[in-house]
């Protein structure tokens, strides 16, 4: 059984599409997608008073390559030099059955 983890984040609006294009071709990424949302205190420009639009990002990744994919995402978003958002990696997704 393959162990999976979630890599997620709130990123600057418009970057979600580039992440989907790049990571949907990666065989270690089971699923990648984004939705629109709003965030405050994350970006330099606030479009709606004290909030700005953001992409809510979710990747489901094979655990054995999750650190590599996380680092690749970090570099793709240029988080070291630009305020493009925040990303996180969860623990292994647990499977359970209720009877």
ABEGO torsion letter per residue (X at the ends): XBBBBBBBEBBBBGAAAAAAAAAAABAABABBBBBBBBBBGABABBABEABBBBBBBBBBBBAAAAAAAAAAAAAAAGAAABBAEBBBBBBBBBBBBBX
